[in-house]
Amino acid sequence: MTLASSAQRIPPQVLLRWSVAVAAVTIALKTLAWWLTGSVGLLSDAMESIVNLASAAFALLMVKIAARPADEDHPYGHHKAEYFSAGFEGLMIIVAAAGIAWAALLRFRAPQPLEQVGIGLVLSVVSSAFNGGLAWLMFQSGRAHRSMALEGDARHLMTDVWTSVGVIVGVGLVAATDWLWLDPVIAIAVAANILREGVHLMWKSTEGLMDRALEPEVLAEIDRTLEQFRHHTIRFDHVSTRRSGKRRFVDMHMHMPANWTLGRAAALRTTVEQALMSAVPGLRASIQLLPSDVEAHFDDEEDLI
């Protein structure tokens, strides 16, 4: 068993608990690094870790809600709760970017020399190693479980890692050159980078809440499965799909000879639905039966406005 396959077996809730713990550790390390050096660049790095903690805690709550079974009020389940996690994380990132930019502007007005840079950078490197390892595990598990919450948290952690790399290099240059203006410039660059990631997460969250169609490769798999059952007397149309968290849905009409018995038609429908759900993990298939000479009519576009 490879390391990647082992990571994919880790449940999302376990990884998010780890994320909360790692965020607490990195906050302590990065805050200490800022306190020792006085670098606003390292301060911006510490502020992003505070966002990591809040986001991981909220993501854990949303994953727990998403795991609830369907009920009378939510017949399709609670899977979309994960999209709220990604949206919240994106919003928190944007708020952090604004705070970092403000702190950097204040430092421009009153530059300060850095102290104990070596120890501060070592602490930042250690915290980045924690975040990088956890982000890799989350990406592997997120793909396996199709978890938007895990993917969002993993992307945020990787943004944090690259932010830390830039801060470490920049603070090292400040110490080597004594260019004090470079410290707030680094902080502003960090703010711009995480702002971009925050906007990206909020966009993905919005797209998920708007019932996007399934991925092209999944649609192709559905079509290949239906091809096994197509016949000059059997056809499929009005195929529509949507995503809801890690769940996938497909609805369609299946036309067959009008002289078939209800039992025969229902048996074939069950076979097709089971084939689709076996071909696409997490898929819920719903097929409406129609005689070959009957077409379904939907409302006109102006009636839907």
LUMNU-52275 format. One record per residue (C-alpha): chain; residue number from 1; x, y, z. Coordinates in nm, 2 decimals, always signed. Example, Ala and Ser with C-alpha at 12.3 -4.5 7.8 and 13.67 -1.06 7.14 Angstrom:
BEGIN
(pt A, 1, (+1.23, -0.45, +0.78))
(pt A, 2, (+1.37, -0.11, +0.71))
This chain:
BEGIN
(pt A, 1, (+0.00, +0.00, +0.00))
(pt A, 2, (+0.14, +0.34, -0.10))
(pt A, 3, (+0.16, +0.64, +0.12))
(pt A, 4, (-0.10, +0.82, -0.10))
(pt A, 5, (-0.35, +0.53, -0.08))
(pt A, 6, (-0.30, +0.53, +0.30))
(pt A, 7, (-0.37, +0.90, +0.31))
(pt A, 8, (-0.69, +0.85, +0.11))
(pt A, 9, (-0.83, +0.62, +0.38))
(pt A, 10, (-0.81, +0.88, +0.65))
(pt A, 11, (-1.17, +1.01, +0.72))
(pt A, 12, (-1.22, +1.39, +0.66))
(pt A, 13, (-1.32, +1.45, +1.02))
(pt A, 14, (-1.00, +1.31, +1.15))
(pt A, 15, (-0.79, +1.53, +0.92))
(pt A, 16, (-0.99, +1.84, +1.01))
(pt A, 17, (-0.92, +1.77, +1.38))
(pt A, 18, (-0.55, +1.74, +1.29))
(pt A, 19, (-0.59, +2.07, +1.11))
(pt A, 20, (-0.72, +2.24, +1.42))
(pt A, 21, (-0.44, +2.11, +1.63))
(pt A, 22, (-0.17, +2.20, +1.37))
(pt A, 23, (-0.32, +2.55, +1.33))
(pt A, 24, (-0.29, +2.60, +1.71))
(pt A, 25, (+0.08, +2.49, +1.70))
(pt A, 26, (+0.17, +2.71, +1.40))
(pt A, 27, (+0.00, +3.01, +1.56))
(pt A, 28, (+0.22, +2.97, +1.86))
(pt A, 29, (+0.54, +2.92, +1.65))
(pt A, 30, (+0.47, +3.21, +1.41))
(pt A, 31, (+0.36, +3.45, +1.68))
(pt A, 32, (+0.68, +3.37, +1.87))
(pt A, 33, (+0.88, +3.43, +1.55))
(pt A, 34, (+0.71, +3.77, +1.50))
(pt A, 35, (+0.76, +3.86, +1.87))
(pt A, 36, (+1.13, +3.78, +1.85))
(pt A, 37, (+1.20, +3.96, +1.52))
(pt A, 38, (+0.95, +4.24, +1.51))
(pt A, 39, (+0.89, +4.16, +1.14))
(pt A, 40, (+0.55, +4.27, +1.00))
(pt A, 41, (+0.61, +4.00, +0.73))
(pt A, 42, (+0.62, +3.73, +0.99))
(pt A, 43, (+0.32, +3.90, +1.16))
(pt A, 44, (+0.12, +3.86, +0.84))
(pt A, 45, (+0.22, +3.49, +0.84))
(pt A, 46, (+0.09, +3.45, +1.20))
(pt A, 47, (-0.24, +3.62, +1.12))
(pt A, 48, (-0.30, +3.38, +0.83))
(pt A, 49, (-0.25, +3.09, +1.07))
(pt A, 50, (-0.52, +3.24, +1.30))
(pt A, 51, (-0.75, +3.22, +0.99))
(pt A, 52, (-0.64, +2.86, +0.94))
(pt A, 53, (-0.76, +2.78, +1.30))
(pt A, 54, (-1.10, +2.94, +1.26))
(pt A, 55, (-1.15, +2.79, +0.91))
(pt A, 56, (-1.05, +2.44, +1.02))
(pt A, 57, (-1.29, +2.45, +1.31))
(pt A, 58, (-1.58, +2.57, +1.09))
(pt A, 59, (-1.50, +2.31, +0.83))
(pt A, 60, (-1.51, +2.03, +1.09))
(pt A, 61, (-1.86, +2.15, +1.19))
(pt A, 62, (-1.98, +2.16, +0.83))
(pt A, 63, (-1.84, +1.81, +0.76))
(pt A, 64, (-2.03, +1.67, +1.06))
(pt A, 65, (-2.35, +1.83, +0.93))
(pt A, 66, (-2.28, +1.70, +0.58))
(pt A, 67, (-2.25, +1.35, +0.71))
(pt A, 68, (-2.61, +1.36, +0.85))
(pt A, 69, (-2.85, +1.13, +0.67))
(pt A, 70, (-3.14, +1.26, +0.47))
(pt A, 71, (-3.45, +1.36, +0.66))
(pt A, 72, (-3.80, +1.49, +0.59))
(pt A, 73, (-3.68, +1.85, +0.56))
(pt A, 74, (-3.36, +1.76, +0.36))
(pt A, 75, (-3.46, +1.46, +0.14))
(pt A, 76, (-3.14, +1.49, -0.07))
(pt A, 77, (-2.92, +1.50, +0.24))
(pt A, 78, (-2.70, +1.77, +0.39))
(pt A, 79, (-2.40, +1.73, +0.16))
(pt A, 80, (-2.40, +2.10, +0.05))
(pt A, 81, (-2.30, +2.21, +0.40))
(pt A, 82, (-1.93, +2.16, +0.28))
(pt A, 83, (-1.97, +2.44, +0.04))
(pt A, 84, (-2.05, +2.68, +0.32))
(pt A, 85, (-1.72, +2.58, +0.47))
(pt A, 86, (-1.53, +2.68, +0.16))
(pt A, 87, (-1.72, +3.01, +0.14))
(pt A, 88, (-1.65, +3.09, +0.50))
(pt A, 89, (-1.28, +3.01, +0.46))
(pt A, 90, (-1.26, +3.23, +0.15))
(pt A, 91, (-1.42, +3.52, +0.34))
(pt A, 92, (-1.18, +3.47, +0.64))
(pt A, 93, (-0.89, +3.48, +0.40))
(pt A, 94, (-1.01, +3.81, +0.25))
(pt A, 95, (-1.05, +3.96, +0.60))
(pt A, 96, (-0.70, +3.84, +0.69))
(pt A, 97, (-0.56, +4.00, +0.37))
(pt A, 98, (-0.71, +4.33, +0.46))
(pt A, 99, (-0.56, +4.32, +0.81))
(pt A, 100, (-0.22, +4.22, +0.68))
(pt A, 101, (-0.22, +4.51, +0.42))
(pt A, 102, (-0.32, +4.76, +0.70))
(pt A, 103, (-0.04, +4.64, +0.92))
(pt A, 104, (+0.21, +4.67, +0.63))
(pt A, 105, (+0.10, +5.03, +0.55))
(pt A, 106, (+0.15, +5.13, +0.91))
(pt A, 107, (+0.50, +4.98, +0.90))
(pt A, 108, (+0.58, +5.18, +0.59))
(pt A, 109, (+0.52, +5.49, +0.79))
(pt A, 110, (+0.74, +5.37, +1.08))
(pt A, 111, (+1.01, +5.12, +0.96))
(pt A, 112, (+1.17, +4.92, +1.24))
(pt A, 113, (+1.49, +4.71, +1.24))
(pt A, 114, (+1.45, +4.33, +1.27))
(pt A, 115, (+1.60, +4.13, +1.56))
(pt A, 116, (+1.69, +3.76, +1.62))
(pt A, 117, (+1.61, +3.69, +1.25))
(pt A, 118, (+1.77, +3.34, +1.26))
(pt A, 119, (+1.55, +3.20, +1.53))
(pt A, 120, (+1.24, +3.35, +1.39))
(pt A, 121, (+1.31, +3.20, +1.04))
(pt A, 122, (+1.37, +2.86, +1.19))
(pt A, 123, (+1.04, +2.87, +1.37))
(pt A, 124, (+0.86, +2.97, +1.05))
(pt A, 125, (+1.03, +2.69, +0.86))
(pt A, 126, (+0.91, +2.43, +1.12))
(pt A, 127, (+0.55, +2.56, +1.11))
(pt A, 128, (+0.55, +2.55, +0.73))
(pt A, 129, (+0.67, +2.19, +0.73))
(pt A, 130, (+0.37, +2.10, +0.95))
(pt A, 131, (+0.13, +2.28, +0.72))
(pt A, 132, (+0.28, +2.13, +0.40))
(pt A, 133, (+0.26, +1.77, +0.53))
(pt A, 134, (-0.10, +1.82, +0.65))
(pt A, 135, (-0.21, +1.99, +0.32))
(pt A, 136, (-0.07, +1.69, +0.12))
(pt A, 137, (-0.27, +1.44, +0.33))
(pt A, 138, (-0.58, +1.66, +0.29))
(pt A, 139, (-0.55, +1.68, -0.09))
(pt A, 140, (-0.52, +1.30, -0.11))
(pt A, 141, (-0.82, +1.24, +0.12))
(pt A, 142, (-1.02, +1.52, -0.03))
(pt A, 143, (-1.00, +1.37, -0.38))
(pt A, 144, (-1.09, +1.02, -0.25))
(pt A, 145, (-1.39, +1.15, -0.05))
(pt A, 146, (-1.48, +1.43, -0.29))
(pt A, 147, (-1.49, +1.67, +0.01))
(pt A, 148, (-1.51, +2.04, -0.07))
(pt A, 149, (-1.43, +2.12, +0.29))
(pt A, 150, (-1.10, +1.92, +0.28))
(pt A, 151, (-1.01, +2.06, -0.06))
(pt A, 152, (-1.07, +2.42, +0.07))
(pt A, 153, (-0.87, +2.37, +0.38))
(pt A, 154, (-0.59, +2.20, +0.19))
(pt A, 155, (-0.57, +2.49, -0.06))
(pt A, 156, (-0.56, +2.73, +0.22))
(pt A, 157, (-0.28, +2.55, +0.40))
(pt A, 158, (-0.08, +2.53, +0.07))
(pt A, 159, (-0.13, +2.90, +0.03))
(pt A, 160, (+0.00, +2.94, +0.38))
(pt A, 161, (+0.31, +2.73, +0.30))
(pt A, 162, (+0.40, +2.94, -0.01))
(pt A, 163, (+0.33, +3.26, +0.18))
(pt A, 164, (+0.57, +3.14, +0.45))
(pt A, 165, (+0.83, +3.06, +0.19))
(pt A, 166, (+0.81, +3.41, +0.05))
(pt A, 167, (+0.82, +3.56, +0.39))
(pt A, 168, (+1.12, +3.36, +0.49))
(pt A, 169, (+1.31, +3.46, +0.18))
(pt A, 170, (+1.21, +3.82, +0.21))
(pt A, 171, (+1.29, +3.85, +0.58))
(pt A, 172, (+1.63, +3.69, +0.51))
(pt A, 173, (+1.69, +3.96, +0.25))
(pt A, 174, (+1.59, +4.23, +0.49))
(pt A, 175, (+1.85, +4.10, +0.74))
(pt A, 176, (+2.12, +4.07, +0.48))
(pt A, 177, (+2.06, +4.41, +0.31))
(pt A, 178, (+1.91, +4.62, +0.59))
(pt A, 179, (+1.65, +4.74, +0.35))
(pt A, 180, (+1.37, +4.80, +0.61))
(pt A, 181, (+1.12, +4.90, +0.35))
(pt A, 182, (+1.13, +4.54, +0.21))
(pt A, 183, (+0.96, +4.40, +0.52))
(pt A, 184, (+0.62, +4.58, +0.46))
(pt A, 185, (+0.65, +4.51, +0.08))
(pt A, 186, (+0.67, +4.14, +0.16))
(pt A, 187, (+0.36, +4.17, +0.38))
(pt A, 188, (+0.16, +4.34, +0.11))
(pt A, 189, (+0.27, +4.07, -0.14))
(pt A, 190, (+0.14, +3.81, +0.11))
(pt A, 191, (-0.19, +3.99, +0.14))
(pt A, 192, (-0.23, +4.00, -0.24))
(pt A, 193, (-0.16, +3.63, -0.27))
(pt A, 194, (-0.40, +3.51, +0.00))
(pt A, 195, (-0.66, +3.75, -0.13))
(pt A, 196, (-0.65, +3.57, -0.47))
(pt A, 197, (-0.69, +3.24, -0.30))
(pt A, 198, (-0.98, +3.37, -0.09))
(pt A, 199, (-1.17, +3.49, -0.40))
(pt A, 200, (-1.11, +3.16, -0.57))
(pt A, 201, (-1.25, +2.96, -0.27))
(pt A, 202, (-1.56, +3.18, -0.25))
(pt A, 203, (-1.62, +3.14, -0.63))
(pt A, 204, (-1.60, +2.76, -0.60))
(pt A, 205, (-1.83, +2.76, -0.31))
(pt A, 206, (-2.09, +2.97, -0.50))
(pt A, 207, (-2.06, +2.74, -0.81))
(pt A, 208, (-2.12, +2.44, -0.59))
(pt A, 209, (-2.44, +2.59, -0.43))
(pt A, 210, (-2.57, +2.66, -0.78))
(pt A, 211, (-2.61, +2.29, -0.88))
(pt A, 212, (-2.34, +2.26, -1.14))
(pt A, 213, (-2.35, +1.96, -1.38))
(pt A, 214, (-2.12, +1.67, -1.32))
(pt A, 215, (-1.76, +1.67, -1.44))
(pt A, 216, (-1.71, +1.60, -1.81))
(pt A, 217, (-1.53, +1.27, -1.74))
(pt A, 218, (-1.82, +1.16, -1.52))
(pt A, 219, (-2.07, +1.25, -1.79))
(pt A, 220, (-1.87, +1.04, -2.04))
(pt A, 221, (-1.88, +0.74, -1.80))
(pt A, 222, (-2.26, +0.78, -1.77))
(pt A, 223, (-2.30, +0.79, -2.15))
(pt A, 224, (-2.08, +0.48, -2.18))
(pt A, 225, (-2.30, +0.30, -1.93))
(pt A, 226, (-2.62, +0.40, -2.11))
(pt A, 227, (-2.47, +0.28, -2.44))
(pt A, 228, (-2.48, -0.08, -2.31))
(pt A, 229, (-2.86, -0.06, -2.30))
(pt A, 230, (-2.95, +0.15, -2.60))
(pt A, 231, (-3.15, -0.03, -2.87))
(pt A, 232, (-3.37, +0.06, -3.16))
(pt A, 233, (-3.66, +0.01, -2.92))
(pt A, 234, (-3.49, +0.17, -2.61))
(pt A, 235, (-3.36, +0.53, -2.59))
(pt A, 236, (-3.27, +0.78, -2.32))
(pt A, 237, (-3.32, +1.16, -2.33))
(pt A, 238, (-3.35, +1.46, -2.10))
(pt A, 239, (-3.04, +1.35, -1.91))
(pt A, 240, (-2.97, +1.61, -1.64))
(pt A, 241, (-2.70, +1.59, -1.36))
(pt A, 242, (-2.60, +1.79, -1.06))
(pt A, 243, (-2.35, +1.79, -0.78))
(pt A, 244, (-2.43, +1.82, -0.41))
(pt A, 245, (-2.11, +1.80, -0.20))
(pt A, 246, (-1.97, +1.45, -0.25))
(pt A, 247, (-2.31, +1.32, -0.38))
(pt A, 248, (-2.39, +1.31, -0.75))
(pt A, 249, (-2.73, +1.29, -0.91))
(pt A, 250, (-2.86, +1.20, -1.26))
(pt A, 251, (-3.22, +1.21, -1.38))
(pt A, 252, (-3.34, +1.10, -1.72))
(pt A, 253, (-3.62, +0.95, -1.93))
(pt A, 254, (-3.61, +0.60, -2.07))
(pt A, 255, (-3.83, +0.53, -2.36))
(pt A, 256, (-3.94, +0.17, -2.44))
(pt A, 257, (-4.21, -0.02, -2.63))
(pt A, 258, (-4.56, +0.07, -2.51))
(pt A, 259, (-4.67, -0.30, -2.52))
(pt A, 260, (-4.42, -0.40, -2.25))
(pt A, 261, (-4.56, -0.50, -1.91))
(pt A, 262, (-4.49, -0.28, -1.62))
(pt A, 263, (-4.29, -0.55, -1.45))
(pt A, 264, (-4.06, -0.59, -1.75))
(pt A, 265, (-4.01, -0.21, -1.78))
(pt A, 266, (-3.94, -0.17, -1.41))
(pt A, 267, (-3.69, -0.45, -1.41))
(pt A, 268, (-3.49, -0.30, -1.69))
(pt A, 269, (-3.50, +0.04, -1.52))
(pt A, 270, (-3.36, -0.11, -1.20))
(pt A, 271, (-3.08, -0.28, -1.40))
(pt A, 272, (-2.99, +0.05, -1.57))
(pt A, 273, (-2.99, +0.25, -1.24))
(pt A, 274, (-2.78, -0.01, -1.07))
(pt A, 275, (-2.53, -0.01, -1.36))
(pt A, 276, (-2.50, +0.37, -1.34))
(pt A, 277, (-2.45, +0.37, -0.96))
(pt A, 278, (-2.19, +0.10, -0.99))
(pt A, 279, (-2.00, +0.29, -1.27))
(pt A, 280, (-2.00, +0.63, -1.08))
(pt A, 281, (-1.93, +0.62, -0.70))
(pt A, 282, (-2.17, +0.83, -0.50))
(pt A, 283, (-2.42, +0.86, -0.78))
(pt A, 284, (-2.80, +0.85, -0.72))
(pt A, 285, (-2.98, +0.77, -1.05))
(pt A, 286, (-3.35, +0.83, -1.11))
(pt A, 287, (-3.52, +0.72, -1.43))
(pt A, 288, (-3.87, +0.80, -1.55))
(pt A, 289, (-4.03, +0.54, -1.78))
(pt A, 290, (-4.21, +0.66, -2.10))
(pt A, 291, (-4.35, +0.47, -2.40))
(pt A, 292, (-4.15, +0.51, -2.72))
(pt A, 293, (-4.41, +0.73, -2.89))
(pt A, 294, (-4.45, +0.97, -2.59))
(pt A, 295, (-4.24, +1.28, -2.55))
(pt A, 296, (-4.21, +1.47, -2.22))
(pt A, 297, (-4.29, +1.84, -2.24))
(pt A, 298, (-4.14, +2.10, -2.00))
(pt A, 299, (-4.26, +2.45, -1.93))
(pt A, 300, (-4.16, +2.72, -2.18))
(pt A, 301, (-3.87, +2.94, -2.08))
(pt A, 302, (-4.09, +3.24, -2.02))
(pt A, 303, (-4.31, +3.04, -1.78))
(pt A, 304, (-4.00, +2.98, -1.56))
(pt A, 305, (-3.92, +3.34, -1.51))
